[in-house]
Amino acid sequence: MASTKRDLLIDTAQGLFYQHGFRATGIDTILAESGVAKKTLYNHFKSKEDLIVACLYRRDQQLLELLENSIEQLAPQQKCQPQLARIMAFF
């Protein structure tokens, strides 16, 4: 559950972007789905593109957290595998 209106906007936009795509999802659709006022959206994001960047950043952070948690569960000898090192270097 979103803790702030900014989080709610990102959550809503992220779901709609994945469902319909960036171009097919308009600001008005995001606002209607989230129940947030247009002024509030523009207080948090300068443009739709800024909202897209925030969604991509959050998704990147979620993926990184998932990878880190997965690596922590590996046996110590598995953590040193070169493939994992290359993946983590990417992030």
N, CA, C and O of each residue as an XYZ file, in Angstrom:
364
protein
N       0.840     -1.183      0.000
C       0.000      0.000      0.000
C       0.885      1.245      0.000
O       1.914      1.285      0.674
N       0.484      2.238     -0.746
C       1.260      3.463     -0.869
C       1.226      4.254      0.434
O       0.178      4.393      1.066
N       2.390      4.768      0.824
C       2.455      5.521      2.073
C       2.244      7.015      1.857
O       1.895      7.732      2.795
N       2.451      7.490      0.636
C       2.241      8.898      0.320
C       1.511      8.999     -1.017
O       1.373      8.013     -1.741
N       1.053     10.194     -1.327
C       0.400     10.384     -2.627
C       1.401     10.186     -3.761
O       1.044      9.699     -4.834
N       2.649     10.562     -3.521
C       3.687     10.326     -4.527
C       3.815      8.825     -4.793
O       3.865      8.392     -5.943
N       3.867      8.044     -3.720
C       3.946      6.587     -3.866
C       2.710      6.037     -4.574
O       2.812      5.147     -5.417
N       1.555      6.570     -4.226
C       0.313      6.135     -4.865
C       0.354      6.416     -6.366
O      -0.053      5.579     -7.171
N       0.842      7.583     -6.731
C       0.955      7.919     -8.151
C       1.913      6.968     -8.868
O       1.621      6.500     -9.968
N       3.041      6.690     -8.249
C       4.009      5.777     -8.859
C       3.419      4.373     -8.963
O       3.534      3.728    -10.005
N       2.791      3.898     -7.894
C       2.174      2.563     -7.915
C       1.140      2.455     -9.032
O       1.133      1.497     -9.804
N       0.278      3.447     -9.098
C      -0.789      3.441    -10.101
C      -0.212      3.518    -11.506
O      -0.587      2.744    -12.387
N       0.701      4.454    -11.707
C       1.306      4.621    -13.030
C       2.055      3.366    -13.447
O       1.957      2.935    -14.596
N       2.793      2.787    -12.531
C       3.567      1.588    -12.851
C       2.649      0.467    -13.335
O       2.939     -0.192    -14.334
N       1.563      0.259    -12.638
C       0.617     -0.774    -13.048
C       0.011     -0.492    -14.413
O      -0.097     -1.388    -15.250
N      -0.382      0.748    -14.632
C      -0.985      1.117    -15.918
C       0.035      1.069    -17.054
O      -0.290      0.650    -18.165
N       1.262      1.496    -16.779
C       2.300      1.449    -17.809
C       2.577      0.011    -18.231
O       2.731     -0.273    -19.419
N       2.639     -0.886    -17.267
C       2.888     -2.289    -17.600
C       1.701     -2.911    -18.321
O       1.870     -3.780    -19.176
N       0.518     -2.471    -17.978
C      -0.688     -3.029    -18.588
C      -0.929     -2.482    -19.994
O      -1.288     -3.230    -20.903
N      -0.729     -1.164    -20.170
C      -1.101     -0.523    -21.437
C       0.066      0.088    -22.204
O      -0.076      0.415    -23.382
N       1.203      0.246    -21.562
C       2.348      0.894    -22.195
C       2.427      2.364    -21.818
O       1.445      2.966    -21.384
N       3.620      2.931    -21.993
C       3.842      4.331    -21.628
C       3.015      5.282    -22.486
O       2.362      6.189    -21.971
N       3.048      5.071    -23.773
C       2.358      5.996    -24.681
C       0.842      5.927    -24.560
O       0.157      6.942    -24.684
N       0.326      4.739    -24.321
C      -1.130      4.566    -24.274
C      -1.731      4.995    -22.936
O      -2.952      5.087    -22.808
N      -0.896      5.254    -21.954
C      -1.392      5.647    -20.633
C      -1.221      7.151    -20.458
O      -0.101      7.660    -20.414
N      -2.327      7.843    -20.362
C      -2.282      9.289    -20.190
C      -2.326      9.696    -18.728
O      -2.710      8.921    -17.852
N      -1.927     10.918    -18.495
C      -1.949     11.478    -17.143
C      -3.361     11.421    -16.558
O      -3.533     11.088    -15.386
N      -4.364     11.742    -17.365
C      -5.741     11.733    -16.858
C      -6.164     10.341    -16.401
O      -6.909     10.210    -15.430
N      -5.700      9.310    -17.083
C      -6.007      7.932    -16.681
C      -5.360      7.613    -15.339
O      -5.982      7.003    -14.469
N      -4.115      8.027    -15.180
C      -3.400      7.803    -13.916
C      -4.110      8.530    -12.778
O      -4.277      7.981    -11.689
N      -4.522      9.757    -13.037
C      -5.214     10.541    -12.011
C      -6.558      9.918    -11.647
O      -6.906      9.834    -10.470
N      -7.306      9.484    -12.647
C      -8.615      8.872    -12.382
C      -8.461      7.588    -11.574
O      -9.226      7.333    -10.644
N      -7.476      6.790    -11.933
C      -7.253      5.510    -11.249
C      -6.758      5.714     -9.814
O      -7.140      4.972     -8.909
N      -5.913      6.716     -9.617
C      -5.318      6.938     -8.295
C      -6.192      7.795     -7.384
O      -6.085      7.717     -6.160
N      -7.059      8.617     -7.986
C      -7.875      9.524     -7.192
C      -7.108     10.739     -6.691
O      -7.556     11.428     -5.774
N      -5.960     10.999     -7.289
C      -5.111     12.124     -6.892
C      -5.386     13.303     -7.823
O      -5.642     13.114     -9.012
N      -5.335     14.507     -7.285
C      -5.576     15.713     -8.078
C      -4.397     16.002     -9.003
O      -3.250     15.676     -8.695
N      -4.702     16.618    -10.139
C      -3.670     16.950    -11.124
C      -2.595     17.853    -10.517
O      -1.407     17.678    -10.787
N      -3.011     18.809     -9.704
C      -2.041     19.713     -9.074
C      -1.065     18.932     -8.190
O       0.128     19.232     -8.158
N      -1.575     17.942     -7.485
C      -0.716     17.119     -6.627
C       0.304     16.361     -7.464
O       1.476     16.279     -7.099
N      -0.143     15.807     -8.587
C       0.785     15.104     -9.468
C       1.908     16.038     -9.896
O       3.082     15.672     -9.839
N       1.548     17.238    -10.321
C       2.566     18.166    -10.809
C       3.378     18.805     -9.682
O       4.414     19.416     -9.944
N       2.929     18.676     -8.447
C       3.773     19.072     -7.316
C       4.911     18.068     -7.119
O       5.981     18.419     -6.622
N       4.668     16.823     -7.512
C       5.661     15.764     -7.335
C       6.491     15.504     -8.590
O       7.659     15.127     -8.496
N       5.896     15.704     -9.757
C       6.562     15.390    -11.025
C       6.346     16.534    -12.005
O       5.233     17.041    -12.146
N       7.421     16.938    -12.682
C       7.312     18.036    -13.645
C       6.554     17.634    -14.898
O       5.952     18.472    -15.570
N       6.589     16.337    -15.209
C       5.990     15.873    -16.456
C       5.697     14.376    -16.361
O       6.080     13.711    -15.398
N       5.022     13.874    -17.366
C       4.782     12.434    -17.458
C       6.116     11.703    -17.540
O       6.271     10.620    -16.976
N       7.064     12.286    -18.234
C       8.385     11.664    -18.367
C       9.066     11.518    -17.009
O       9.716     10.506    -16.750
N       8.923     12.516    -16.142
C       9.486     12.412    -14.791
C       8.816     11.295    -13.995
O       9.472     10.596    -13.223
N       7.526     11.134    -14.185
C       6.805     10.045    -13.527
C       7.295      8.695    -14.055
O       7.457      7.748    -13.286
N       7.526      8.608    -15.348
C       8.057      7.373    -15.936
C       9.425      7.055    -15.341
O       9.701      5.907    -14.993
N      10.274      8.061    -15.225
C      11.607      7.853    -14.640
C      11.482      7.359    -13.199
O      12.220      6.463    -12.790
N      10.564      7.926    -12.435
C      10.362      7.488    -11.049
C       9.903      6.030    -11.002
O      10.329      5.270    -10.132
N       9.042      5.646    -11.930
C       8.583      4.248    -12.001
C       9.740      3.317    -12.347
O       9.895      2.256    -11.743
N      10.539      3.714    -13.310
C      11.679      2.885    -13.713
C      12.708      2.785    -12.591
O      13.288      1.723    -12.366
N      12.930      3.889    -11.892
C      13.870      3.873    -10.770
C      13.380      2.921     -9.675
O      14.154      2.130     -9.137
N      12.087      3.007     -9.354
C      11.544      2.116     -8.330
C      11.685      0.657     -8.762
O      12.066     -0.196     -7.961
N      11.382      0.376    -10.018
C      11.484     -1.001    -10.514
C      12.927     -1.487    -10.438
O      13.184     -2.643    -10.101
N      13.861     -0.600    -10.752
C      15.280     -0.927    -10.660
C      15.661     -1.258     -9.219
O      16.382     -2.225     -8.972
N      15.180     -0.463     -8.277
C      15.472     -0.704     -6.866
C      14.863     -2.019     -6.384
O      15.480     -2.742     -5.603
N      13.660     -2.325     -6.848
C      13.012     -3.581     -6.475
C      13.793     -4.776     -7.012
O      13.966     -5.775     -6.314
N      14.257     -4.671     -8.237
C      15.031     -5.757     -8.835
C      16.360     -5.938     -8.108
O      16.774     -7.065     -7.836
N      17.016     -4.846     -7.800
C      18.282     -4.914     -7.075
C      18.087     -5.558     -5.705
O      18.894     -6.390     -5.290
N      17.033     -5.183     -5.009
C      16.736     -5.774     -3.700
C      16.469     -7.273     -3.826
O      16.926     -8.062     -2.999
N      15.737     -7.658     -4.851
C      15.462     -9.074     -5.092
C      16.760     -9.842     -5.336
O      16.952    -10.928     -4.789
N      17.638     -9.290     -6.145
C      18.916     -9.944     -6.412
C      19.763    -10.057     -5.150
O      20.352    -11.104     -4.878
N      19.819     -8.977     -4.387
C      20.610     -9.002     -3.155
C      20.072    -10.036     -2.174
O      20.848    -10.761     -1.551
N      18.754    -10.111     -2.031
C      18.155    -11.099     -1.131
C      18.418    -12.518     -1.622
O      18.664    -13.418     -0.818
N      18.368    -12.719     -2.922
C      18.637    -14.044     -3.484
C      20.083    -14.448     -3.243
O      20.362    -15.603     -2.919
N      20.990    -13.518     -3.396
C      22.409    -13.807     -3.188
C      22.678    -14.125     -1.721
O      23.479    -15.009     -1.416
N      22.019    -13.414     -0.814
C      22.208    -13.666      0.617
C      21.797    -15.082      1.003
O      22.321    -15.635      1.970
N      20.874    -15.666      0.266
C      20.391    -17.003      0.587
C      21.291    -18.105      0.021
O      21.111    -19.278      0.349
N      22.239    -17.745     -0.812
C      23.139    -18.737     -1.383
C      24.172    -19.178     -0.357
O      24.491    -18.449      0.582
N      24.683    -20.379     -0.554
C      25.777    -20.863      0.284
C      27.009    -19.994      0.012
O      27.156    -19.473     -1.094
N      27.891    -19.829      0.996
C      29.055    -18.948      0.823
C      29.884    -19.240     -0.431
O      30.333    -18.306     -1.096
N      30.093    -20.505     -0.763
C      30.904    -20.825     -1.936
C      30.208    -20.423     -3.237
O      30.876    -20.176     -4.241
N      28.888    -20.356     -3.231
C      28.151    -19.958     -4.428
C      28.193    -18.447     -4.649
O      28.052    -17.988     -5.783
N      28.382    -17.679     -3.598
C      28.359    -16.225     -3.706
C      29.521    -15.687     -4.536
O      29.461    -14.559     -5.026
N      30.545    -16.461     -4.694
C      31.730    -15.991     -5.410
C      31.699    -16.330     -6.892
O      32.668    -16.058     -7.602
N      30.653    -16.895     -7.358
C      30.592    -17.264     -8.764
C      30.721    -16.022     -9.640
O      30.092    -15.000     -9.367
N      31.524    -16.109    -10.676
C      31.742    -14.946    -11.556
C      30.463    -14.401    -12.182
O      30.353    -13.194    -12.401
N      29.503    -15.262    -12.472
C      28.259    -14.788    -13.075
C      27.536    -13.812    -12.149
O      27.032    -12.783    -12.600
N      27.487    -14.129    -10.872
C      26.826    -13.241     -9.919
C      27.576    -11.919     -9.799
O      26.962    -10.860     -9.675
N      28.873    -11.984     -9.835
C      29.672    -10.760     -9.754
C      29.386     -9.855    -10.944
O      29.279     -8.639    -10.786
N      29.261    -10.436    -12.131
C      28.964     -9.631    -13.324
C      27.566     -9.028    -13.241
O      27.362     -7.876    -13.623
N      26.608     -9.799    -12.745
C      25.242     -9.284    -12.618
C      25.213     -8.109    -11.648
O      24.617     -7.073    -11.944
N      25.843     -8.262    -10.506
C      25.830     -7.198     -9.505
C      26.600     -5.970    -10.001
O      26.241     -4.843     -9.661
N      27.636     -6.172    -10.787
C      28.394     -5.042    -11.332
C      27.530     -4.216    -12.275
O      27.727     -3.008    -12.411
N      26.582     -4.864    -12.918
C      25.672     -4.164    -13.823
C      24.857     -3.125    -13.074
O      24.546     -2.065    -13.617
N      24.510     -3.425    -11.828
C      23.688     -2.523    -11.036
C      24.550     -1.585    -10.253
O      24.036     -0.741     -9.518
